[in-house]
Amino acid sequence: AGALCQDLLPGTGRGLQAASAGAFPNSLSSAFPCTFFLCWQQIQFADDMQEFTKFPTKTGRRSLSRSISQSSTDSYSSAASYTDSSDDEVSPREKQQTNSKGSSNFCVKNIKQAEFGRREIEIAEQDMSALISLRKRAQGEKPLAGAKIVGCTHITAQTAVSGCLLGDPADSKGAPVLPGVAVFAWKGESEDDFWWCIDRCVNVDGWQANMILDDGGDLTHWVYKKYPSVFKKIRGIVEESVTGVHRLYQLSKAGKLCVPAMNVNDSVTKQKFDNLYCCRESILDGLKRTTDVMFGGKQVVVCGYGEVGKGCCAALKALGAIVYVTEIDPICALQACMDGFRVVKLSEVIRQVDVVITCTGNKNVVTREHLDRMKNSCIVCNMGHSNTEIDVTSLRMPELTWERVRSQVDHVIWPDGKRVVLLAEGRLLNLSCSTVPTFVLSITATTQALALIELYNAPEGRYKQDVYLLPKKMDEYVASLHLPSFDAHLTELTDDQAKYLGLNKNGPFKPNYYR
C-alpha cells in the first residue's frame, strides 16, 4: 500500500501519479506513526534491463524511453488530462518544487495539481471503509510507532488512503526533512528515472528504513544488491505479487534471505479479490476502453489459468466469447476443462484467435514466432504481473512499423500490411488502460497493513529468515472488516458445534495451507 499526501498529483489521472512529501491533513491523521518513502512500480529487475533499438512511428523515430514516457503519461482513468502540456517537456528531476509545507523532499510532475488529487482521495475513501475502521481500532495502540517503511508500489488515490495508516504528521522521528510521506514518482518515467526514484527513497541522509513494502520485488532487489548493510537491518519484508514472492523464495532457497518476509500474494483475500474478482471486471474494462471490440463470437486464448486467468475467462465467456486456455500445470488445466474451456497449446490456435491474453507471470509466453503467425488485427495484451510475458523486444525491428493509434494502443505493421494490435506495450493492461475497483484495493491494502504490523511487532524468534504466509486468523480478519459493506451477518457456532469441528468459535476456521 502506497501513499499520496496532501499534495497528491493526478496528472492525467490516478494511475501511477505521485504525491508530495508533507503531512496529511487532520481529517486523515494516522493511527500508525512512521515515515514512508514511496516510488512508482515498474515490473522489471535491473539485471533484466536491456537497450532497445529505435522504432518508427507515425511522427517519426523515437527511442524506447520516449515511447514509454509518452504512453505512460496516459492515465488508466477515463478522466481528461489535467497536466499542463508545458510541463511535459521538462523532467521532474530538473524542476524545483515545494509543497504546501515548504518541503522539497519529493519529486513529482506538477505539485500544482494537489487539489484535484485531494478530491480523488476523498472519493476513494467512500469505498474503503475497512481501512478507515482499521485506523480507528488502532488509534490508541499505534502498532507501527517507530517503523520506517520504504515502499515501491503503484500509486493511486486508493493507495493514498492506505498510506494514512503508515504516516503520522504528529511524529517526526526518523524523518529526514519533514514528517509524513515523501514520494518520488511521476507518470512517464524512463527506466533510468525509475531506478533513480528507488535510490532516492533508500539512500537518505539521517534516515534508514527498517521495513520494506514491495510489489514486484524491484525495491527488495535494489536494496539487496546496492545496500546490503541496510538489507541486513530490515526487520521484515511484505510482498504482494507473484513475481516478487517468487524472487523471495529464490533468495530463501539460496540461503541469502537474511530477514523474515511475508507472502501476502498467497493470502486468500488477496488471491480471490485482487486476482480473481478484480481481473474478472478489469479485463473487459481495459479491452473495451482501448479497442471498442465486441466479444460475442470472438475467439480468445488466455495463457494461464491461475486466479487471474480464471477471472478473465469467466468474464469473456459471459459475453459470448469462445475461450481457449493454455496451461503448464495439470491441476489448473483440469480446472479449466471442468469450467468448460478447451485447453490447448498456443501454437495450435494462434492463427485463428482474435485476442491473445497472457496471465502467467512468466517470460516469453508470446514469442516473435507466435506474433508472426497471428491473423490481421489480432489484439495482444498482458494481464500478468511481469511485462516480459510478450516478447515486445522482438517487435522493435527495422522491418516492422509502429503506429500509435490512440492512448496505450499501437499497431505493429508487418511488411505485407498485416497489423497486430498491441496494448500498453505489453505492460499490465488493467493498470495501464482501465481502473482497479477501490473495494479491491481496500482489501489488498488492509492485508498489507496487517502484515506490516505483524512483522514489526512479532517477538524475537517468531519469524526466522524465511518467507511466511499471512496467518489465517489475519486473513479472516481482513474479510470480516469488509463484510459490513454488504450488510452481511455471520452465523456463530454454538459451543457444541465448535467442539464437534475442533475449532475455536472465533476462528481461524481454515488451516494455514488453505487457499
Disulfide bonds with the S-S distance in Angstrom:
none
